């Protein structure tokens, strides 16, 4: 979990000036953040135990002198590559004024925040600030502090009578936005920041998320109030929320912010800035459910980029490259967490690779082809007809990773460029070191040809139907769907349910894209799936199976009111015997509960295992199930399905449907 709790006394809420000011219409998000931002942030240095960085205790690194020093380097070496934001994280305040607004620490920032803003602006940079959601406990002042810009609002009017607490650390009182004074308070805070000429605000500890949920930790009203308050100031200000936001409120985050953290802090709170296991590697799983939500005006935030200093980062060179590769292909903001005065040559090359930065700034998040292996291929289609393809070896041993171009919808001759090596290469495979990567731009020689549908896959099946989905072909008018060589459907959507099939029968599906004029695409790569029996699919409840090694049956608001939890380590569950009439690849839907970040189960079918990461809800909701569908090969007759993971925590299992 995030450890900014050491600054609970400084966790500030949100708000700004007051009520009666005429409300400006909020600017369209794409106007404020048309592309992912690039810059630098202070938190990685504040949080580390690296020798000498924080000699006077946690966050003692954060001073005006240090911030201006980082701004100098950013302007001199990185601004030319697009890095412009200088973001000051938690720890800049030392208390609250008579209006319950944060006060800049006069010891660490003797010239004040306006001076810092002026300094960075003179260098062509932008200044970012930080607040925490809720009314800070120390700002309450027995409820008697007046709210700036009002005549009859006080801090006691902002909160609930029972003084319920909120945010990721429970370090603030929850604000009651049914009282107009609450918006006035947020307005007063926004005016304070705007008066300093701040260009960016990170609102932290926001829920549902930060691994907390429920009414007290739902801060959607705060986020909406901040959106309005920033608009009233008339000052363009990029607005992001943090940390580990719940995807169940993605619509609120999209409508009111320019970005959201999808995960906990990337920092390890140890003797380096980060480590691979705590918690860089988690991003490969946690970002997946958010990929469709990113775009101009609102971006998936993966947290700080600590790849610039080999001696401080705590990573191997291969891990540093993979780290930046994922951030780049996800169109995530690139904000450096390193001490810019301590970078090594390799780190500078990573951070200033203009080909990689251009890919990031194009704003098209990549997606994984599959995550049922540690050798993963991630890809997207670019506006110019090229493809971004990243190869990752997430395993603890070296491995070869190969991109299947046909699966990506690529046919015919191609040009392949390695963006890290700055050279054209001859293949789309690589022998990668532990946690290594390769980043390719693949350009078909014939860019006028209509690309084939990519990554055709099944989403559901019955005895007489199969539902398919695929990635759309740019410029396609519609798609013809073929089963065993016979056209069975035409659709304008990137998905279809093919009906009229036979039970317990294997089908090879291909999809062809058509356009109004010109040739159709080549067929997609064949996708094979077997329909269940006529009375299928069948459901197998986890609680009716065999929990082992401490796995336990719990109540939940899920199928049959039961689930099996406490999985992972020695705990695992053997599901009831799955029976099929014919051997083949079937679609298995897993119903699970995961109130944490993404967890990975090891699914073992008849002795063959594969990892299955799922989307977590980040809101501590261990009652509401979600589903994921995965193909599995089953033999005719009885099949054994087991879920566990000796190496880590697993989601709770409700049932499987096959």
N, C-alpha and C positions, 0 to 999 in steps of 0.2 A: 504494500500500500504506500501511498505517497506519505512523505515524512515532514511535510511543511508544518506539522503540528507543533514543532518547536517554536513556531512563530504564532501560536494561537493568539497571543496578546495583540498581534498585529494584523490578524486576519480581518480584513475590512469588508464591508458589504458592498453594496452597490447603490448608487444613487447619486443625485446631484442636486442641483439647485431646487427649484420649487415648482409651485403649481401654476400661478396665473399666466406664466409666459406663454405667448402664442406658440402653438405647436407647429414646428416645421415638419413637413412630410419626410419620413425616413428615406434616405437615398437608396436606390436600388442596390442590392448587395454587389452585383457585378460591377457597379461603378466604383465601389470602395475597394474591392479585392478581385479585380478581373483575372489575376493570376496568383498562384501561391507566392507568398512573400519570402524574401531572402534577407537574412540579417544575422544578428548575434543576440544571445540571451545570457543573463548572469547566473541562472540557477545552478547549472552544473558545477560551477566553481564554488558557489555558496555551500553546496551540499556535500562536497567531497572531503574526505579525510586525508587526501594526498598531502604528504609532509610539507608544511610551510604555507599552505594556501589559506587556511583559516586559523591562524595562530592564536587568536583571542577567543576561539569558540565558534559554534555554528554560525555561518553566514557573516563572519567578521570580515571576509574578503570584500564585501559590498561597501564600497566607498565611492564618493564622487571622483576622487583621483583615479581609481581603477577604471571606472566607467568611461571617463574621458580618454584615458589611455587606450582602451579598447576601441573607442570611436576613432581615434587617430589612425590605428592600424586598419580598421575597416575601411575608412575613407581612402587610405593610401594604397591598399593592396586588393581590396575586395569589391569596392563600389563599382569598379569598371566591369565586374562580372555580374552585377545586379544586386549585390547585398547592400541593403540600405537601412534596415531597422536596428536600433540599439535598444533592446528591451530590458528594463530593470524589473526584476522579479521581487518576490517577497523580501521584506526586511528594510525597506527604505523609510518606514514611518517609525516614530517613537511615541506615539500617543494620539490624542484627539483634542481638537479645539472645543470651544464652548458650544459649537453647533454640531458636535459629534462627527466632524470631518477629520480625516487623518492629517497629522502634522509631520512634515518632513523632518527626519532626524538632523538636528543642527550640528551634531558632532561629526557624523559621517558624510553629510551633504551640507557643508557650511554655507555654500552660495545658493542653495535652494534648487528646486526642480526647474524653475523657469530659466535659471542660468544654464543648467544642463541642456535643456531643450534648445536654447539659443545657440549653444556651442555646437551641438550635433547638426542643427539646421544650417549653420554657416558652412558646414562641411558637405552639405547636400544629402544629409542623412535624416532619419526620422526617429522620434523617441517613443518608446513604449513603456507603459506603466502596469501596475498590478494591484488588484484588490481581491478580497475574498468575499463570497456571497454571504448575506445576512448582516444584521446589526451587531458589530463586534461587542462582546461583553463589556469591555472597558469604555466603549462609546456610549453606553446606556446612561451612565451618570445618574443613577436612581430615577431615571425616567424624566428628569427635569430639564434636559438640554433642549433649547429651542431649535427649530429647523430653519436654516437660513432661507430667507426669501418668503417666509410665512409670518403671520401675526398670531396664530393660535395653534401651531403644531409643535409638539414636543416629542422626545424619544419615547415616552410612555404611550403615545398615540400610534407608534409604528408597529408595535409588537402585540402578540397575543397576551391576555391577562396571565396565563400560566407560565409565561416566559419560556415557552418550548424552544429547544435549541435546534440548530440546523447546520449545514455544510459538512464537508467530508471529515472534519475534526470535531464537530459539535462545539465549535468555539465561538458561535454567534447565536443571537436570538433570531428566530424566524420572523420575517416581516409579514404583516397582515395587509395585503394589498386591497382589501375591501375598504380600507380607510384612505381617503385621498392624501393624507399626510405622508403615506408611504411613498407615493410617486414623487411628492415634493422633496423628500429626502434623497431619493435617487437622483432627481434633477439637480440637487445641490452638489452632489458629488461629481456629477458629469460636468457641471459648470466649473468646478474646481480644477479638474483635469484640463478642460478646454482653456481655462485661464492660464495654465502653464504651457499651452500649445502642445499638448500631448497628441500623438498621432495614432496610438494603439492602446487598447486595453485588454488585458487578460483577466477574466473573472474566474476565480478558482474555487474548488470545493463544491461545484454545482451538482445538484442531483435532480431527478434520479440518476444515479451514477456515483462515481467515487466509492463504489461498492456499498452504497446505502440507498434505501428506497423508502417507500411509505410516505404518508402525508407530510411528516415533519421534514423530510429530506427531498421533497419535490420543490424545485426552485424555478419552475417554468414561468411563474409570475414575475420573479425577479428579472429573469432574462428578457421578458417582454418589456418590463419597465425600463431596463437599461437601453434597450433598442430605441424606445421613445425618447428617453432622456438625452442620449447622444445626438439624436436628430434635432432636438430643441436647441442645442448649443450652436448649431450652424457650422460646427467644425467637423470635417470629414475625419472619422476615427475608425480604424479597423477594430472589430470587436470579436474576440474569441472566448470560448468557455472551456473549462477544464475541471476535473480530469476524469478519464474513463467514463464518458457519458453513456447513458443508456440509449440503445438504439430504438427503444420503444417510443421515445420522444423525438425521433429524428426530424419530424415535421416542424416542431417548435424550434429546434436548433437551426434548421435551414431557413425558416422565415425570419429569424431575429438576429442571427449572428453570421459572421464571416468564416467561421470554422470551429471545430470542436476536437478536443483530444479524444482519441478512441481508446486510450490505454492509460495505465498508471505511469508514474515517472519512469523515464528511461534510466535515470541515475541509479547507481548501486548503493550509495551512502556508505562507501567503503574507502579503501586506500587508493582507489583510482576514480575516474569519473563514471565509468560504466563497466560492466562485464557482459559477455555474451549471454550468460544465463540469467542475469539480473540487471535489466530485463530486455535486452535488445531482441533476442530471438522470438519473444512473444508477439512482436508486431506482425510477423508473417501470418499468424492465425487471426489476431484480433482485428486487423483492418478489413478482412474479407467481407463481412456483412455490410460494411460502410461504403464499399466501392461504388455502388450505383448512386450514392447520395452526393458525391463530390462534383463540383463544377464551378464555373465562373461565379464568384461572389461568396462561395462557401466551400471550404476545403477540409479534407481529413488530415488532422494534425497528429503526427507520430512522435512529437516531442523533439528535444534538442538533438543536434547532430554532433556527436563527439568523436570525430575521426581525424582530427588535425594534428594530434601529438601522440606519437607512439609511446613515449615515456609516461604520459598521464592518462591516456584513454583506457588502458586495461584490456586492449584487444590485439589480436594478431593483424598483420597487414591484410590478410585475406578477409578477416572479419570486418575490418574498417571499410574495405571496398564493397562488401556485400551490404553493409549497413547503409552506406550512401546510395548504393544501387536501388535498394527497396524504396528509400525516401524519394529518390528521383522518379522512379517509374510510377509511384503512387500519386504524383502531383501534390506531394505533401510540402508544406512550408519548409524551407531549408534555413534553419537558424542555428548557427554554430554555438556550441557550449564551451569550447576550449578557450584557454587563455591565448589570445591572438598574438601575444608576444613570445609564446613558447611553441609555435608550430614547427614541425619538421618538413623537409622538402616533399616527402611523400604525401603528407597531409595537405599541403598547399596544392599539390597536383590534383588530388581528389576533389578538393573544394572549389577549384577554379577551372575545372574541365568544362569548357563552354559548350561542347557537344552534349554532355550529360545535363547541364543546366538548361539548355534549350529544350531538351526532351521533357524536363520537369515543367518548364514554363508553358509548354503546349497544353498542359492541363487535362490530359486524358489518362485517368488511372488505369493501370494494368490489372489483370486478374489472373489467378492461377488456373492452369488447365486441370490440375488435380492436386489434392493434398494428401492422397493416400500413400505417399512415399516421401522420403526426405530428399529425393532428387526431383526438384520441381522446376517446371517451366511456367513463366508468367509472360503475358503478352498483351499488347493492344494494337489497334489499327489506327494509323495516323492519317491526318487530313490529306497528306500528299500521296496516299496510296501505299506508303511503306508500313512496315510493322516494327514495333519495338518488341524484342524478345530477350528476356533475362533468364539465364540458367543459374540455378542455385543448388548447391550441395549442402543441405542443412544437417547432414549426418556427422558423427564424430570420427569417421574414417574417410579417406579420399574415395572419390567415386566418379564415374563417367556420367555425364548428363547430356541428353540429346533431345533436341526439339523435333517433333514430328510435323513437318511443314504441311502435309496433307490435312492433318487434324486442325491446323490453324487456318485452313482455307487457302493455302498458298500452292499454286501449281505453276509449272514452267520454270524457266531459268530465273535465277535471282542473283542480286549482288548482296554480299554480306559484309557489313562493316562492324568491327570491334570498336565500340566507343571509348573504352578505357585505353586501348592500345593505339587509337588513332590510325587504324590501318584496315584495309580490306583483307578478309580471310576467306578460306576456301570451304569451310563447313559450318554446320550448326550444332556441333557437338564439342564437348570439352572434358578433359580429365581435370577435375577440380579438387583442390585441397580441402581439408576439413573447413566447413563453413565458407567455402569459396564461391565465386560467382563469375559470370561472364555477361556482358551487356552488349547486345547486338542490334543493329538496325538492318532489317532485311527488306530489300526493295525488289519487287518483281520487275523483270526487264520490260514486260508488256504491262505498263500501268493502265492502259485503256481497257484491259480485259476485266470483266466482272469477277470479283473474287468469289470463291465458293463459300457457302455458309461454314462457320467455324465451330468447332467443339460441339457437335450434335450430341445430345445426351437425353436420357429419359428422366422424367420427373414423377411419373405415376403409371400404374398398370392395373387393369382388371383382366378377367378371363377373356374379354372380347375387345380390349382397347389398350393402346399405349399412348401416353402423352409425351411429346418431345419438345425440346427447346434448343435454340442455337443462337450464336452471335450473328447479327444481321450483316448482310453484304451491303456495303455503301453503294447507293444508287439502284438497289433492287426494287422492282415493281411488285413482285410476288415470288412465291416459292412453290415448286412442285415437290411433293414428298412421295418417295417410292418405297414399297415394302417387297422384298424379294424380287426386285426388278420391275414391279408393276406399280404404275402411278395410282396412289390411293387418296391423295388430297392435294388441294391447292389453297394457299393462304397468303394473305398480305402481312401477316404477323410473323414474328420470329419464334413461332411455336404453334403446335397444333395437337389435337387429340385425334388419333387415327382409330376409327371404330370399325366394327365388322370383322374383327380378327377371330382366329380360332384359339380356344383354350389350350394351354400346355403345348404351345408351338413356338419355335424359334423364328424370329424375323430379323432380316438384315435391312436396316433403313438407310437411305441416302436422301439428301436434299439438294435440289438444284435451284439456284437463284435466276430469276428472269428480269429483264428490263424492257422498257417500252420499245426501244430500237437496238438492234445489235444482237450478238450471240448471247445465249445464256451462259451461266458459269459452268465450270466443270462440276461434277458431282462432289458432294462432301465426302469425307472419309466415312466408310461404312460403320454403322453403329448396330450392334447385335444385342437383342434382348429377347427373353422368353416370357410369354404370357403365363400367368398363374392358371390354376385349374378353374373350371367353370364357376365354382363357388368362391373363388378367391378375389382379392387377396385375403389371407387369413392373419389374424392378430394373435400375438403371443405375449402375454403379460409377464413382465419381469418377476413380479411377486409370486407367480406360479412356477417359476424356475427354481434354481438352486443357488441361493446366495452363499458365498464361501469366504473364509478368511476375515470375518468381521463385517462383511457386507450385511446391511440391515434393511428390513422392510419398513417404510414410513408412509404416513398418510400424506395426501396431496390432492390438489384440485385437478387431477388428471384421470386417465382412463381407469375405471374400476376403483378410483379413489386411493390407489396405492402406487408406490414406486420403490425401487431398490437404490439405496444410497450407501455412503461410506465406502465407495469404490476407490481403488488405487492402493498402491503398496501391496499388502497381502490380500486386500479385498477385491473380489471379482464376482460376477454372476454368470451362471450358465442358464441361458434361456430355455424354455420348454422346447422339446425336439421339433424342429422344423421339417415338415414332410412335403416332398414334391413328387409329381408323377414322372417327371422327365428331367434329366440333367441339363443344365444350361445356366446362362447368366440372368439373374432375376433382379428386380428393383426392390431393395429393402429400405423401408422407411423406419427410421429410428425416432421415437418420441422420447425426449430427454428433458431434464431440468438443470439449468446452470445459471445461478445468480451471480457468478463470479465473472472474470474475464474468460476467454476461450480456454476450455480444457480439452485434453486429448485422451481418448480411450483407445486401447489396442483391441481391435475386433478380431477374433480368431474364429474362422469358419472351417470346420473339419480339419483343424490343425494348421491352417495357413493364416497368418496374421498380417494385418495392415493397420497403420495409425488412422484414426478418424477424429480430427479436431472439429469442434462445433462452435457456433456463435454463442458467446456468453451474454448475459443481460446487464452485467456491471451494477446491478441495483439490489443485490441481496435477496432477490425474489426466488426462493427455492420451492415455490408452490405451483408456478405456471409453466406448463410444458411448451417446448418448441419442437420442430421436426427438421430432419435432414434426410435426404434420399441418396443412397449409394448403391451401385451395382455389386452383386456378390455372385460368385459361382457356387451353385448347389448341385449335389449329386442326386440321382434318382433315389427316392426312399427317404430314410432318416438323415437329418443333418444336425450337427451340433454347433451352436453359436454362443460364444463367450465374450464378455466385455470386462476389461480391467486395464491396469497399467502399473506394473511394478515400479516404474520410475517416477510416478507423479500422481496428483489428484485427478479423478475422473468425474465427469458429470453424473448425476443420478439418472437411472434408466427407468422409464415408464413402461415402454413396450416396444416391440418391433412388429412391423406389418410386412408380409411377403406375399 
